[in-house]
Amino acid sequence: MLHGGTVFAVWAQRAIQLESRGRGFHLVTAEVLAAVPEIAQIRVGILHLFLRHTSAALTLGENFSPDVRRDFAAYFDRAVPEDARYWTHTLEGADDMPAHIKSALLGVALSLPIASGSLALGSWQGVYLCELRDAGGPRSLVATIWGEP
């Protein structure tokens, strides 16, 4: 918005607590949107999500078929096995070090476009919480919105 040559931007930040889930790839798009109603005020902007954990991850994925989520899990469990003899960080359980590796590969942050008061995702895209431990516990996100009303 221009006022005397100045562009005014809206900033908002929210902490989002996601409930504990079992290992797997879980769609959390609706939970994220419910926690950041300020998106509706933004004409053009960015929603940045940051996961505050090292044994879980965030990613975008196909949001319709549960087969996609199962296939993601199958791939990562095979690519980064729990029973590898070369792991040295093992005090926190067999699933801990593989979870750290998977988290580093997938990432803990997403930047998503906002257009006309909604996330500008593709028709089949959804935000996944990738729970990489058997019992990771509740997960915490920081959501930061920046944009023009």
Secondary structure, DSSP 8 states (H G I E B T S, - for coil): -EETTEE--EEEEEEEEE---EEEEEE-HHHHHHH-GGGGG-SEEEEEEEE--SSEEEEEEESS-HHHHHHHHHHHHHHS-TT-TT----TT-TTHHHHHHHHHHH-SEEEEEEETTEE---TTEEEEEEEEEEE---EEEEEEEEEE-
